[in-house]
Amino acid sequence: MIVDINVTPLVDVTLVLLIIFMVTATYIVSPSIKVDLPKAASGSDQAKTTLAVTLAKDRSLYLNGERSSDAAVGEVHQRLAARQPGSAGVIAADTVVPHGDVVQ
């Protein structure tokens, strides 16, 4: 009559399976395309947004909430870059605006 259960084979099998999963997990998780991702910065390192450009559905251009033109945006950008080299800008465009217009 068997009174207790021998758990040694169970532990051996469990450890072997754990090792197999650990080895194969590195191959599954690693990306197939190597990409050098940017490092995240803390909130204190972020530059203040001083230029906001918006493109509406009708392709009208707004600079900091006021209607503007391409030439005026270029002028303001050049002046701002000369005064504050570390400043940043935000471009917001409606989903129906073509990508080429956003890039321009």
N, C-alpha and C positions, 0 to 999 in steps of 0.2 A: 504494500500500500504506500503511495506517494503522499507525503504530508506537506511538503513545501515545494514551490516552483523555483527552478533554477533560472535566474534572470541574466546570467552571464552571456548566453548566446544572443539574447534580446539586446543587451547593451552593445555587444560587438556589432551587430547588424545596424543598429541605430547610429553608431559612430561612423561606420563605413558610409552609410547613406548621407550623413551630415557632411562628410568630407567631399563626397561626389557632388552634392549640391553647392558647396562653397566653391569648388573649382569651376563648375560649369556656369555659375552665376556671373563670374567675371566676363565670360565670353558672351553671355546673353545681354548684359547691361551695357557693355562698351559699344559706343556708336560706330557705325561703319564708315562715316565720314568724319575726319578729324577737323574740328573747328576750334580756333583760338577765341574763346568767349571773353568779352570785356569784364573787368572786375567791377563789382558794385561799390559805389562811394557812399559815404555817410551823408546824412541830410545837411551837415554843415558845409560840405564841399560843393554843394550844388550852387550854380550861378543863378542870380535872379533873372527871371524872364522879363526882358524889357521890350521885346518886339513880338507882337502877335499878329499874324497874317491869317485872314479867313477868306476862303473861296466859297461863295454861295452857289446854289443850283444854277442860277442864270449866269454863272461865271463872273459875277461882280466881285471885286476885290476890296477887302476891308483891312485897314491897318490900324491896330489898337482900337477897333470898334467904329472907326470912321471910314466912309467910302474913300477909296484911293485909286491910284493907277500904278502900272508896272514901274514907270519911271520914278514916281514918288517913293515907292517902296525901296527901289535901288538906292536912291539918294539918302533916305533915312538909314538904310543899312550901312552904307559907306561912312556916314557921319558917326553912327553908333560904334562901328568897329574901330574907328580912329580914336574915339574917346575912351571906350571900355572894351579892350581886346578880349576879355573873358566873358563877355555878355552872351546870352543865349536867346534864341527865338523859338516860337512855336508856330507851326503851320497847321491849320485845321481846314479840311475841305469836305464838302458834301460828298456822299457816296456816288452820285451820278456824274461828278466832275471827272473828266478823263485824266489819267495819270500824267500825260504829257503836259497838261495845263498846270498841274500841281508842281511839276519839276521846273517849268518855266518860271 
